Amino acid sequence: MGFLGTEASWFADMTLIAQTAGLLILFLGWKYAKTKNFLKHDKTAKTSVLLGGLSFIWMGFSLVSNLLSLISTTLTGILIFSHVIIGSLALFMGLFLVLGEIRKTRMFMIVAFSSWTAAMFLGVILYYILFT
């Protein structure tokens, strides 16, 4: 049992907290971009991607060892598959943006931000379905 009072493991609880913090920091970065404070925007984006990457590594073994057994044609299986695909898109787009591998255009940033938000939303739904 995790420390958030659900049936989730400690790893799942820590991942949820890290991803929530990363998304909140990303929202703060969006605010900085709107006010044209691009230095702070850059730092918050890099912090968010770092938290996302660390939580991905943190849960990577569990993801690889359990993914195929969890995917099915049930609603939960479809949610898991969607979460993995959208979350991977968000993480890798964020990583490529902060490393300068793709052009830092508004369109790419909106896609990365939107996919991260969608993946987080799906992740919270899955956490609730699987662990409460």
Residue pairs with C-beta under 8 A, 6 or more apart in sequence:
1 7
1 8
2 8
2 9
2 10
2 12
2 13
2 131
3 10
3 13
4 13
4 16
6 13
6 127
6 131
6 132
7 130
7 131
7 132
8 16
8 127
8 130
8 131
11 58
11 59
11 62
12 59
12 127
12 131
14 55
14 58
15 55
15 58
15 59
16 123
16 124
16 127
18 51
18 52
18 54
18 55
18 58
19 51
19 52
19 55
19 120
19 123
20 120
21 51
22 47
22 48
22 49
22 51
22 52
22 55
22 116
23 48
23 116
23 117
23 120
25 44
25 47
25 48
25 51
26 44
26 45
26 48
26 113
26 116
28 44
29 40
29 41
29 43
29 44
29 45
29 48
30 41
30 113
32 38
32 40
32 41
32 44
33 41
33 109
42 98
45 94
45 97
45 98
46 98
48 94
48 116
49 91
49 94
49 95
49 97
49 98
52 90
52 91
52 94
52 116
53 91
53 95
56 91
63 84
67 80
67 84
70 76
70 77
70 80
71 77
71 80
71 81
76 126
76 129
76 130
79 122
79 125
79 126
79 129
80 126
82 122
83 119
83 122
83 123
83 126
86 115
86 118
86 119
86 122
87 115
87 116
87 119
87 122
87 123
89 111
89 115
89 119
90 112
90 115
90 116
90 118
90 119
91 116
93 102
93 108
93 111
93 112
93 115
94 112
94 116
95 101
96 102
97 104
97 108
97 109
97 112
102 108
